[in-house]
């Protein structure tokens, strides 16, 4: 299974800690090293990392980690890294001809989420999002998390940070297909910004966006110093 890791953003809220953001240290290792190692533990064998801000510095580190881990890893640069994150997924389009994992460079997670996501994914969905239904999860930043409104059949109805009616959180872990890339491109062509959520919304409108409930497993989005502190002090973060 191939994984695309979005690692293009500026990470301005953590710039005083380290820059670029994927190189911020958590328990002695850079964020992106955690993501790659957890994906490897889940059975991923091939990586595409989309870089942007301070690309040269990040790509130098990635070359080192690919050699140390003995894994296939290629970088693709997104020159529009200041634009919505869906454009980073589009930048990886030449390398995704079939289903792929889509991961964020600043989201840490239990590797078993990936394993079960792949095993339980419905074949008629263009995209499956791993969701957290624990609306009281203390590791979640309610001011920043992307919220999801999930129907009884597990399909996504709506997704976005501004939702007032929701029953789950977006963990940033997707089993996607080229259909997501087409949906993001369609959003841009019709005047949208081209975010990942915008692409998911378009697939959801066609009944093609499903979900996978992670249960009580660990995940965290590290966007600022408070989240970094939560990750450092979480007993389940390795």
Buried (B, 14 or more C-beta within 10 A) or exposed (E): BBBBBBBBBBBEBBEEBBBBBBBBBBEEBBBBBBBBBBBBBBEBEBBBBBBBBBBEBBBEBBEEBBEEBEBEBEBBBBEBBEBBBBBBBBBBBEBBEEBBBBBBBBBBBBBBBBBBBBEEBBEEBBBBBBBBBBEEBEBBBEEEBBBBBBBEEBBBBBBBEEBEEBBBBBBBBBBBBBBBBBBBBBBBEEEBBBBBBBBBBBBBEEBBBBBBBBEEBBBBBBBBEEBBEBBEEBEEBB
